[in-house]
Each structure stands twice: as C-alpha cells, then as structure tokens.
Amino acid sequence: MTAAQAPAIRSVCITGGAGFIGSHMADACVAAGVRTLVIDDLSTGRRENVPAGAELHVLDIRSSEAARLLESAGIDVLAHFAAQMDVRRSVADPLFDADVNVMGTLNLLEAARRGGVRQVLFASSGGTVYGEQERFPAGEDHPLRPVSPYGVAKVAVERYLFAYHAIHGLAAACLRYANVYGERQSAHGEAGVVAIFLSRLLAGEAPTINGDGRQTRDYVHVSDVVAANLALLGRPGFHVYNVGTGIETSVVELYREIARAAGSGLAARHGPAKPGEQQRSSVDASRLRRDFGCPEPLPLAEGLARTAAWFRARTGTE
C-alpha cells in the first residue's frame, strides 16, 4: 500500500477480519499503519488470526451493535468479507443465506451511510455470479447467471452498492474472486478444497474427489486477493473487477500439484459427483492488472508450496 494509492485512508473496518481472506487484509492494513477495526462473530473466524494492533469486535453483521460501531467509529473504508459462504447451504436454506449476505450487508451499508464511510470494498464471487460460462475466461462484461442463492446474493449486493453510489455518493469496488486458497484457509466446509486436500494428505489420509475430477476452477492465492484490495483502497467511483488467474485447473490436476507440494504419494479416491456442480469456471483479471499495475498472479505450484508449508508447520508434520 502506498500513499499514492490511499492518500487519506486513516481507518478501515474489516468484516470477517478473523477469517481466511479478511485476516490477511487486516495484516496488510496494520502493517501500513492504518487504524484497523475487525468485526467478526467468530462463527468460522479464529481470534488468533486477528493481528496485534487491530481492534477485534465480536459482533454479528446483522446486529444493531455492529451498525452502531460502524456509524460512530470514524471509519473511512469498509472492507466487507463477512458472509455465509457455503453454496450448498444457500441452496438448502436460502432464507438464512439472504438474511446474512443481503440483509446483513444492508445493515452495514445504512450504518456506513450514516457514519460518513467513504468507500466499500466488497468481496464478490467470480466463481458464482457468472454461472455456467459461455466464454473462458469470463471478463467483467460476461452475463450474470448465478444458479445458487449465494451467487444471487452477491449480484444483489453489487446492485445495492451501485445504488448507494448513485444516491449517496458512496464509493464502491466489487471484486469478483475466483477460487481463493492459501495460508489460514479452513479445512472445514466446501469452499476450501485446497485446505481439505492438504490437511488430509498431511494426516496420511487419501482425499476424495467428487466425480471424475474433470471439473475446473481458477485458483488464486490469497496474496493476490489482498493486493487487489489494496490497489482499490480509497479509489473514488464505482468499480467491478475480476480477481483470478484466467487459468483453468481440473480437480485431478489440482490434486496432483497438492500431493507434490505435500510430498505425498497417496492416490485420491473418487466418490459420486455432486448434483448440479458447475463444470468449468475461470475469470479474466487482465483489466485489474492493466488499470492498476498489479503483478502477474502467483503461479499455482508456488502458491501451493507456500500453503503446504503453513499447514505442515501448523500440524507439526514433517
């Protein structure tokens, strides 16, 4: 982060700042000398992920307490990472998904408006908002065809942010992430396939691949996601950018790379395919790199080696 990028950013509130991506963003903000508040209900986040120097407030984003804090704390930028992030749960319980991801966000946006927040950085989803793609990789102009309530909620929040920008002058940046992986990712839940595979391999267990493993995703390291957020921090206007690599990697290929990074020779098992699972996904993030000079994304093998080293150190596995 440089002064040119964020000339007058004195304070940032990071929702979900005890979680995977949010805690890395908190690290960067604290390191830059920015006052950093973290709102996290610790339902999935971990207290130890919050860096020293950040102010942790254990609150639900739907609560009046979270709204009062955001309204009164003199925040310049709201970095909104907190979410109900399980796609399958959104299908099983769309009311809960909308309550957290839409109503919870609106609770924050109203507080941001009242409290004079200047900008919102929003963690959107390139992996779900485009649906089954007609172009690979998908640019930001690709039709939005989400096929899960989770994806619908992400699109809805993007639209709300545009409305708040138009009506209230609130700057906003919607960053559509590909499949993010890296250090601190949870091995629990459907969103962390890299973490799931690594944790099982390091425990000497063979992971299970759903179906034939030919389904593809675009895997982007968390450091590239943080770099994208820092590039947009404090920017006026309304922006939408993809954050990814543009490279499709099948689950079978991913497993091979993860096993290599973990130093494991275990073969994966194959289970039944998940009904309705998206078959291909990748996003074109060249516009982000062109507009802001962001570096080329971290190569998958290097990112997996870094991630495996973190998991190995954490589990004590040599």
Secondary structure, 3 states (H helix, E strand, C coil): CCCCCCCCCCEEEEECCCCHHHHHHHHHHHHCCCEEEEECCCCCCCHHHCCCCCEEECCCCCCHHHHHHHHHCCCCEEEECCCCCCHHHHHHCHHHHHHHHHHHHHHHHHHHHHHCCCEEEEEEEHHHHCCCCCCCCECCCCCCCCCCHHHHHHHHHHHHHHHHHHHHCCEEEEEEECEEECCCCCCCCCCCHHHHHHHHHHCCCCCEEECCCCCEECEEEHHHHHHHHHHHCCCCCEEEEEECCCCCEEHHHHHHHHHHHHCCCCCCEEECCCCCCCCCCCECCHHHHHHHCCCCCCCHHHHHHHHHHHHHHHHCCC
